[in-house]
């Protein structure tokens, strides 16, 4: 069975690089949370499954989060007819019992945060799956639906991260309300950039997140506003005396998202930063962090 770090590497190159920036125990808690969110995402986006199977699998996951036991049989059932072709995601589904064992080993206070936010996400995802057709294809119809979707799949993640940060860094206590107010927008900003970047490839798999008839400039403007809030969120962590790992972990995707948004807007969906550009942005971010300067 793969360990958590190996599963991270096989399911998300970005998070495999950024999660190790976090100090323990936050690193382990976020690793477990990411992998479980990835399981939920796999079912929501399961291109090879119809709507009914996606909903049943999300129900299975919710049960595993609330009641210990049955992980092996559930994992085998998921893989009897694979939901996706991605080898890393399939390995994660096969190793779900390992991830669940790690989940149940998390201290009760942190596990309560993971359970609450994961269950909210699973429930929200199920709601969007029900909105799709019988084949699982989803088409969002308004800016309100787009915002609601981004909250379910990413805003809740931002809220979960904030609660874990507050648990693990008492120094942030005086900044609790400021962080909580902005936490959802941190996650939503990153999701909006991903939706704009992947619009063409998502559409080929039956997922149309950008509402028809809406000028795309409105979505870019919304993403920029949310990224501004995300920058304030990262700055609050920094000014509040959070561990450097907290600041780097949240700052790095925000820095890359802002640069990616510029590239997509000036070129086209699917446009990516080069490896050299990413390395230069990260080098500058760590220089700013070491000097106590704002990251964004």
N, C-alpha and C positions, 0 to 999 in steps of 0.2 A: 504494500500500500504506500502511496506517495505521502510525503509530509506536507504540511501547510505551505511552506515556501515553494516547493516544487509545483503544487497545484496553482499557486499564484502565478508562477512563471508560465505555466501552460494555458492560463485563462486570461491573463492581462499583463502584457509587457509593462504598461504604464504603472499599474499598481504594484507589480513586482519590484519596480525600482523605487517607488515613492513610500510604500509602507515601511520598509526598513529604516527610513528616516526617523520614525517614531521611536520614542523610548519605551521600554517595558514598564508596566504591563499593557500599555495602550496598543503597542504594536501587535501583540498576540490577539487582543480583543478585536481590533480592526481587521486583522487578517481573517479571523473566523467570520466576522460580519460580512466582509466583502465576498467570501466564498459562498455564503448562504444567499446573499443578494444575487450573486451570479447564477445560482441554481434557479431562483425565482425568475430572473431575466430569461434564462434558457427556456423555461416553460412558456412564458409570455410570448416569446419570439419563435416558438417551435414551428419552423416552416414546414416540417414533415408531419405535423399533427393537426387534426381538425380542432375546432373550438372545444368540443366536449372533453377530449383527452387533455387539453391544456388546463381546463378548469379542474378536472379530477386530480391532476398532478399538483396544482397549486393547493388544493384541499389537503392532499397528502403531506405537503411540506408544512402547512399550518399545524397539522396534527403532530408532526415530529417536533415542532418547536414547543409544543405545550405538554406533550406526554412522551416520556422516555420509552423506547422499545419499538421493535418492528422495522428498524432502519435497513437491515439487509434485505428483507422481503420487499420493502418499498423500492429500494434501489434496483433490484432485479426486475421488478414490474416496469419501472420507468424505461429500462434498457431493452426490454423484450421487443419493443418497436422503437428504435432510437428517434428522438424528437428532432435532432439536428445532425449535420455531418461533421461539425467541428470536433476534431479529435480531443482537444483539451477539455472541452465542455463534457464530452462523453466520459472522459477519465474522471472528471469531478463528480459526475453522477454516480459512477461506479464506486468512488471513494467517499460518498456521502456519509456512510457509517463512521468513517474516521473523523470527518468534520463535525458530525453530531456529537461524537465522544468528546471532542475538544470543546464544543459549545457547552455541554453539561459540566465540564470541569471549570468553567469560568465562575468566579465568585458571584454570589447571588445578586449583589447590587448591580454589577455590570451586566450579568446575564438578563436581568429584568429589563434593562435598557435595550439590549439586543432583541429580546423576545417582543417587547412592545412595538418597536419600530419595524421589525421584520414582519410581524403580523399585520400592521397597518399597510405596509407595502404590498404584501401578498393579497390582502383584501382589495386594495385599490387596483392592482393589476388584474385581478379577476373581474372587476367591474369593467375595465376597458376591453378585456377579452370578450365579455358578453356583448359589448357594443359592436364587435366585429361580425362578419358574416360566418356561416357555418364552417367555412374553410379556415377561419382565423384571420382573414384580412381585415385590417383596421384603417379607417380613413377619418381623421379629425376634421371637424366642420367649422371651427371658430377659434379665435384667439383665446377665448375662455377655456375651451377644451384643451388647447395646447398648453396653457399654463397649468391646468389641472393635471394633465398627464406628466408634465415635468416635475410637478410637486410629488406625485406618487412615486415616480421612479428615481428621483434625485433629491428633491427638496427634503424628503423624510430622512435621506441619508445624511444630509447636512445637519439636521436636527439631532440625529443619533450621535454623530461625531462630536457635536458640541456637548452633549450630556456626558459622553465618555471623557472628554477633555476636562470638564468640570469635576468629575469624580476623581481624576488622577492628578490634578494640579490645583491644590487648594488656593494658590496664589491668585487664581482667576475669579475667586468668589465675588469680589467687588464689581466685576465686569459681567456678571451672569446675565443681567437683563439685556445689556447691549449685544452680547453674543447671541442670545436666543432670538432676539428680534431679527437678526440678519442671517441666521444659520440656514434657513430654507433657501434664501436667494443665492447663497454660495453654491449649493448643489444645483439649483435650477439653472444658473448661468452656464455651468459646465455642460449640462444636458442640452440646452438650447444650441450651444456651439456644435455639439456632436450631431444634433438633428440637421443643422444647416450643412455641415460637412458631409454627412452620409445620406443626404436626401435622395440622390439617384439610386444608390445601392439598396436603400430601404424600400424604395418604391418597387423595385424588381422582385422583392420578397413579400409584397402585399401590405407594406406598412407606409402609409402616407400621413406623416405628422404635420406637414405644412398645409394649412387650410387653403383650399382652392378659392380663388377670387380675392385673396388677401395679398396686398403688395408686400413682396418679400422684404422691402426696406423697413416695414413695421416690425418684422421679426428681428432683423439686425439691430434696430433701435432698442427693442426690448432686451436683447442679449447684452447690449452695451450698458444699459441701465443696471441690469442684474450684476454684470461684472464690476461696475462701480461699487455696488453694495458689497460684493465679494471682497473687493480691495479694502473696504473699511473693516470688514470682518477680520481679514488677515492682519490689518494694522492694529485692531483691538487686541488680538492675541499677542502681538509683538509688544505693544505698549503695556499690556497687562502683566508682562513678565513670564509668559508661557515658555516652556522649554523650547529651545531652538528647533527641535524636531517637529513640534506642533506647527510652528510657523513655516518651516520648509515644506512640510507635507501638504499644507493648505495653499501655500504660496506658489509652489511649482505648477500645479495644474491651472491655477488662475493666470499665471504669467503666460503659459503656453496657450491657454484658451484665448487670451486677448490677441496674441500674435496670430493664432490660427484664424480668428475671426477677420482680422485685417486681410489675410491672404485669401480667404474664401470670398470676401466681399469684392476684392479687387480682381479676382480671377473667376472661379466657378466652384460649385460643390465638388467635393472630392480632392480639392487642392490641399497639399500637405506641406508642412515645414520640412526642410531638409535636416538630416542628422546634424550637419554642421551648425545650422541655425538653432536647433534645439540645444546643442552643447553650449553655444555662445550665450543663449538666454539663461541657461542654468548656471553657468559660470558667473554671469553678472548678478543673478539672484543671490547666490551664496556670498559674493563680495558685498552686496548690500546688507545681507543678514549679519555678516561679521562686523560690518561697520555701524550697525544699528540704524541704517537708512531704510525707508519704506521699500518694500519689495515690488510694489506696483505703483 
